[in-house]
């Protein structure tokens, strides 16, 4: 049984940093593409970052480029999202997702329906 568990969320001041983790069990991480998403109340789920399963190349959503960095430790079956220079608008529930053989097309992270496996989400609140 595949399970993804996010951790690391919390309350962060504007301009602050936080690192989220996504640990997987029940799958072989290196064969999967991984994505980070976020969702705020009343908004659609937004792609934040992703890794192409073919070559490990990273891609980012426009709103987080230059501020967020995604990485993965395949030995630990864990993906990370380092979030810097946080803004009020980054407040959301953050989810990780995984899909075997995920391919990135057109330099844009795949939409949420491309993924079969999801974590439960972790809340990040940017507030002073």
N, C-alpha and C positions, 0 to 999 in steps of 0.2 A: 504494500500500500504506500503510495507516494504521499509525503507530507512536507509542506513548506512552512517554516515558522519564522516570522519576522520579530525583530527585537530592536531596541535602541531608541524608540521614540520618546517624546516627552515635551516639556515646556522649555522653549529656547528664546532668548531675547533677540530682537532684530540685530542683524549683523553677526550673530553667533553661528556656531557650528554644531553639527550632530552627525553621528555615523550610525546608519541602520545596517543590520545584518539580516540575512536570509539563509537559514540552514535547512538543507534538504535531506530527507531520508527516503529510502525506497526507490532511488533512481541513481543512474550513473551520470553525474553532473557533466562530464566532459562531452556527452553526446547531446546535451540540451542547450538550447538558447535560453537566456534568462532575461527577464524584463522587470523593470520597476515602473509602477504606475502610482498615481495619486488621485484622490477624489475628495472634493469639498462638497458640502451640502448644496444641493440644487444644481450641481454641475456634473458634466459627463466625466467618466474616468479618462485621465490624461496620461499619455505615454511620457515617462520621464527619462528613461535610459534603457538600453538593451545591449545584449551581446549576441552576435551572430554565431550560431553553432558551428559553422564551417571553419572559421578562421579566428574566432575570438575577438573580432574587431568590435569596438565600442561605438555606440551612437547615442545622441542625446536630443531631447526635446529642445526647441528654441528657447523656451523660457528658463532653462536651467544651464544652458551652455556657458562654460567658463566659471560656474559656481559649484556644480555637482560633479563628482567623479565616481564612476562605477568600477568595481574590480571584482575578481573572483579568485578564490583559493580552492582549486579543484581537489586538493588533498583533504581539505576539511569540508568539502561539499557546501561551501558557504560563499554567498555573494554579499557584497557590501555596497552601500551608497553613502559616500562622504558628501555631506551637504554643508557648504560654506556660504558666508554672506547672506544669511537667511533673511527673507522678507516676510511681511505679514501675509502676502499672497501665497507663500509656500505652505501655509497652514492647511493640512489635509490629512486624511488617512492614507498611508503609504502601503502599497501591496507589492509583493514580489510574485512573479509568475514564471512558469517554465514550460517549454514545449520541445519535444525531441525533434531534432533536425531543423530548428527554427532558422529561417533565412530572412535577412534584411534586404528589402528591395527599395531602390530609389533613395537610399540614405535616410530613410525614415523608419523608426521602430514600428514593428507590426502592431496593429490595433488589438484590443483586448480579446477579440474573438479568435485570435490566432493561437491562444494559449489554452491548454487543458488543465494545467495544474496551478493552483492559487494558494497563497497563504491567507491568513485570517486578517492581516492588516495591523499596522501600528500607527497610533496617532502622533502627529507632530504639530505642535501649536507654537506659533511664533507670536510672542506677546511681550510687551514691556510691563 
